[in-house]
Amino acid sequence: MTPLPRHVLYTSSARVGGSGLDSVVHESLRGLHEAGVLEKALAYGNRQSDIPSGRIRSLEAHPVRALSGFASPHYYGAKRKYLDWVAARELAAGGYDFFHGWSGDSLLTLREAKRRGIPSVLEIATWHRDKGKVKQRLTASERRRELEPLPKRWRDYLLVSRQRVLEEYDLADLILVLSEKAVETFLAAGVERERLYKLERGVDVRRFTPAERPPPLFRVVFVGALIRRKGVHLLLEAWKKLNLKDAELLLVGAVHDEIREALKEFSTPSVRLAGFLPRPEEAYQTASLHILPSSCEGSAKTTYEAAACGLPQIATRESGDVVRDGETGLVIPPESVDAIAGALENLYHHPARMVEMGQAGRRLMEEQYTWDHFRQRLLDAYRVALARHGC
């Protein structure tokens, strides 16, 4: 078996500890620390105590704060570039034999790793930047952007450009992706399958557990930002169209402006807005079914959480690979009101089938998708990267 590296530099523009991507960073670093291979991590905050603070350099007090008045894409782009600049200098100082970075955060550091012959992995939060479409290296709109007046060009320089991300793909020894759909977007762009490694996430099966008893009505829960990309407008339309008896649609998450019109148009007494909940497991445990009709995700953490809570699911293939069609839920095509309505009506009339699917989902999480499983997959990915590098 290929040995592990001994001195890993890990960087992320997220924080260590918390929810969402912050929790993925935390669990990754826990695995590296427990394996004795974490030399140092760079991130924008540290909210945990499992890993010694001496192993984590927090960039919370960063000079990019001076640009906080800029629009979000420009400000966060600047933060990612600053992290990359610091990380490249850290790697150049020596003492490392492996680099793990995230897409959009890592160009200078990957260049430095290449110069020094240090193996590297690049983690992708969603899909290839081109999303499965065949594009030229420099598109017409990108060429026009280069001719903009100097002040706008300077401001846009803060953004993480497509060309920057494409070069990161070229430099990394191994690219970590979340699902088969993500794999397909890289294959469409000409990236060799041998350079892709599927690193699915995990879930805390002690925190996310099934409810003691089913809810008194057919309650469908959606958890996530209320935006069009996640299909919330289509879900609302399908729900109003069905008009199911003794049923409720519970929407958990922040309401974005782009969805307010659909909320108004398709509002019914059976739609309930819960807002953001710091303990989403409590919402899952009051539900009969979880739904995520998204058109683009990496591998949605809500699908892991809902499965761990014993819920059957309706989801698109674009949401990740956790929902197994006919086994743990129903997989539907994206952007289809009729598909959403059909799947909801199907499970509404087959409660026993829902129970079986929910139990299968819980078993799947326990057997393949705990955070322990995730950390082992991460270490296996490092071995693959080392082997590809010729170490």
GIMONOR-V241880 format. One record per residue. N is the residue number from 1. RES is the residue in one letter. SS is DSSP state (helix for helix, strand for strand, loop for the rest). Layout:
BEGIN
N;RES;SS
N;RES;SS
END
This chain:
BEGIN
1;M;loop
2;T;loop
3;P;loop
4;L;loop
5;P;loop
6;R;loop
7;H;loop
8;V;strand
9;L;strand
10;Y;strand
11;T;strand
12;S;loop
13;S;loop
14;A;loop
15;R;loop
16;V;strand
17;G;loop
18;G;loop
19;S;loop
20;G;loop
21;L;helix
22;D;helix
23;S;helix
24;V;helix
25;V;helix
26;H;helix
27;E;helix
28;S;helix
29;L;helix
30;R;helix
31;G;helix
32;L;helix
33;H;helix
34;E;helix
35;A;loop
36;G;loop
37;V;loop
38;L;strand
39;E;strand
40;K;strand
41;A;strand
42;L;strand
43;A;strand
44;Y;loop
45;G;loop
46;N;strand
47;R;loop
48;Q;loop
49;S;loop
50;D;loop
51;I;loop
52;P;loop
53;S;helix
54;G;helix
55;R;helix
56;I;strand
57;R;strand
58;S;strand
59;L;loop
60;E;loop
61;A;loop
62;H;loop
63;P;helix
64;V;helix
65;R;helix
66;A;helix
67;L;helix
68;S;loop
69;G;loop
70;F;loop
71;A;loop
72;S;helix
73;P;helix
74;H;helix
75;Y;helix
76;Y;helix
77;G;helix
78;A;helix
79;K;helix
80;R;helix
81;K;helix
82;Y;helix
83;L;helix
84;D;helix
85;W;helix
86;V;helix
87;A;helix
88;A;helix
89;R;helix
90;E;helix
91;L;helix
92;A;helix
93;A;loop
94;G;loop
95;G;loop
96;Y;loop
97;D;loop
98;F;strand
99;F;strand
100;H;strand
101;G;strand
102;W;strand
103;S;loop
104;G;loop
105;D;loop
106;S;loop
107;L;helix
108;L;helix
109;T;helix
110;L;helix
111;R;helix
112;E;helix
113;A;helix
114;K;helix
115;R;helix
116;R;helix
117;G;loop
118;I;loop
119;P;strand
120;S;strand
121;V;strand
122;L;strand
123;E;strand
124;I;loop
125;A;loop
126;T;loop
127;W;loop
128;H;loop
129;R;loop
130;D;loop
131;K;loop
132;G;loop
133;K;loop
134;V;loop
135;K;loop
136;Q;loop
137;R;loop
138;L;loop
139;T;loop
140;A;helix
141;S;helix
142;E;helix
143;R;helix
144;R;helix
145;R;helix
146;E;loop
147;L;loop
148;E;loop
149;P;loop
150;L;helix
151;P;helix
152;K;helix
153;R;helix
154;W;helix
155;R;helix
156;D;helix
157;Y;loop
158;L;loop
159;L;loop
160;V;loop
161;S;loop
162;R;helix
163;Q;helix
164;R;helix
165;V;helix
166;L;helix
167;E;helix
168;E;helix
169;Y;helix
170;D;helix
171;L;helix
172;A;loop
173;D;loop
174;L;strand
175;I;strand
176;L;strand
177;V;strand
178;L;loop
179;S;loop
180;E;helix
181;K;helix
182;A;helix
183;V;helix
184;E;helix
185;T;helix
186;F;helix
187;L;helix
188;A;helix
189;A;loop
190;G;loop
191;V;loop
192;E;loop
193;R;helix
194;E;helix
195;R;helix
196;L;strand
197;Y;strand
198;K;strand
199;L;loop
200;E;loop
201;R;loop
202;G;loop
203;V;strand
204;D;loop
205;V;loop
206;R;loop
207;R;loop
208;F;loop
209;T;loop
210;P;loop
211;A;loop
212;E;loop
213;R;loop
214;P;loop
215;P;loop
216;P;loop
217;L;loop
218;F;strand
219;R;strand
220;V;strand
221;V;strand
222;F;strand
223;V;strand
224;G;loop
225;A;loop
226;L;strand
227;I;loop
228;R;helix
229;R;helix
230;K;helix
231;G;loop
232;V;helix
233;H;helix
234;L;helix
235;L;helix
236;L;helix
237;E;helix
238;A;helix
239;W;helix
240;K;helix
241;K;helix
242;L;helix
243;N;loop
244;L;loop
245;K;loop
246;D;loop
247;A;strand
248;E;strand
249;L;strand
250;L;strand
251;L;strand
252;V;strand
253;G;loop
254;A;loop
255;V;strand
256;H;loop
257;D;helix
258;E;helix
259;I;helix
260;R;helix
261;E;helix
262;A;helix
263;L;helix
264;K;helix
265;E;helix
266;F;loop
267;S;loop
268;T;loop
269;P;loop
270;S;loop
271;V;strand
272;R;strand
273;L;strand
274;A;strand
275;G;strand
276;F;loop
277;L;loop
278;P;loop
279;R;loop
280;P;loop
281;E;helix
282;E;helix
283;A;helix
284;Y;helix
285;Q;loop
286;T;loop
287;A;loop
288;S;loop
289;L;strand
290;H;strand
291;I;strand
292;L;strand
293;P;loop
294;S;loop
295;S;loop
296;C;loop
297;E;loop
298;G;loop
299;S;loop
300;A;loop
301;K;helix
302;T;helix
303;T;helix
304;Y;helix
305;E;helix
306;A;helix
307;A;helix
308;A;helix
309;C;loop
310;G;loop
311;L;loop
312;P;strand
313;Q;strand
314;I;strand
315;A;strand
316;T;strand
317;R;helix
318;E;helix
319;S;helix
320;G;loop
321;D;loop
322;V;loop
323;V;loop
324;R;loop
325;D;strand
326;G;loop
327;E;loop
328;T;loop
329;G;strand
330;L;strand
331;V;strand
332;I;strand
333;P;loop
334;P;loop
335;E;loop
336;S;loop
337;V;helix
338;D;helix
339;A;helix
340;I;helix
341;A;helix
342;G;helix
343;A;helix
344;L;helix
345;E;helix
346;N;helix
347;L;helix
348;Y;helix
349;H;loop
350;H;loop
351;P;helix
352;A;helix
353;R;helix
354;M;helix
355;V;helix
356;E;helix
357;M;helix
358;G;helix
359;Q;helix
360;A;helix
361;G;helix
362;R;helix
363;R;helix
364;L;helix
365;M;helix
366;E;helix
367;E;helix
368;Q;helix
369;Y;loop
370;T;strand
371;W;helix
372;D;helix
373;H;helix
374;F;helix
375;R;helix
376;Q;helix
377;R;helix
378;L;helix
379;L;helix
380;D;helix
381;A;helix
382;Y;helix
383;R;helix
384;V;helix
385;A;helix
386;L;helix
387;A;helix
388;R;helix
389;H;helix
390;G;loop
391;C;loop
END
